[in-house]
Amino acid sequence: GVEQFFKLAGDGSAGFAVQVGVVGCIWAGVYEIGRLETGDALNSREVDEALAVIAIEFDEFAGARLERVSESSSCNQVEVKNAFRRFHTRHRSAEYGGATDEIIYENLRRWYYEGY
């Protein structure tokens, strides 16, 4: 199969196949390091699904309670976090399965930057 193809492509030597394999392993390592640096590889499917649900809930909250006025105005992210926790009762406390403060802040930043 593949090994024979690389042997023929390399004029019958196995050296070409080994070189292609080594280069492939190097690129796979670079890809994995990049995934670790961005945090993409650190979450399980269940965690990613839970974060997606929280993002949807935050968008519902933002649509109902937040208003974009201008880039020069500001708001306190702690006040937004507290308002989100009051809006969605299951997020009242991170200790009992609600979103952590950092997740709420990340969603606030995402919502803000998507609007501009």
DAPERA-V94628 format. One record per residue. N is the residue number from 0. RES is the residue in three letters. NEAR is the number of other C-alpha atoms within 10 Angstrom. Layout:
# DAPERA-V94628
((N/RES/NEAR) (N/RES/NEAR))
This chain:
# DAPERA-V94628
((0/GLY/5) (1/VAL/8) (2/GLU/11) (3/GLN/13) (4/PHE/11) (5/PHE/19) (6/LYS/16) (7/LEU/14) (8/ALA/13) (9/GLY/13) (10/ASP/10) (11/GLY/13) (12/SER/13) (13/ALA/15) (14/GLY/13) (15/PHE/16) (16/ALA/19) (17/VAL/14) (18/GLN/11) (19/VAL/12) (20/GLY/12) (21/VAL/12) (22/VAL/11) (23/GLY/12) (24/CYS/12) (25/ILE/12) (26/TRP/11) (27/ALA/12) (28/GLY/12) (29/VAL/11) (30/TYR/12) (31/GLU/13) (32/ILE/13) (33/GLY/13) (34/ARG/13) (35/LEU/11) (36/GLU/11) (37/THR/9) (38/GLY/10) (39/ASP/12) (40/ALA/12) (41/LEU/12) (42/ASN/11) (43/SER/10) (44/ARG/9) (45/GLU/9) (46/VAL/11) (47/ASP/13) (48/GLU/12) (49/ALA/13) (50/LEU/16) (51/ALA/12) (52/VAL/12) (53/ILE/19) (54/ALA/19) (55/ILE/13) (56/GLU/16) (57/PHE/20) (58/ASP/17) (59/GLU/15) (60/PHE/17) (61/ALA/18) (62/GLY/11) (63/ALA/10) (64/ARG/12) (65/LEU/14) (66/GLU/9) (67/ARG/11) (68/VAL/8) (69/SER/8) (70/GLU/8) (71/SER/5) (72/SER/7) (73/SER/9) (74/CYS/7) (75/ASN/7) (76/GLN/14) (77/VAL/12) (78/GLU/10) (79/VAL/18) (80/LYS/22) (81/ASN/14) (82/ALA/15) (83/PHE/22) (84/ARG/21) (85/ARG/12) (86/PHE/17) (87/HIS/15) (88/THR/10) (89/ARG/13) (90/HIS/21) (91/ARG/19) (92/SER/13) (93/ALA/12) (94/GLU/9) (95/TYR/9) (96/GLY/10) (97/GLY/17) (98/ALA/20) (99/THR/14) (100/ASP/17) (101/GLU/10) (102/ILE/15) (103/ILE/23) (104/TYR/15) (105/GLU/12) (106/ASN/21) (107/LEU/21) (108/ARG/12) (109/ARG/13) (110/TRP/17) (111/TYR/14) (112/TYR/9) (113/GLU/8) (114/GLY/7) (115/TYR/8))
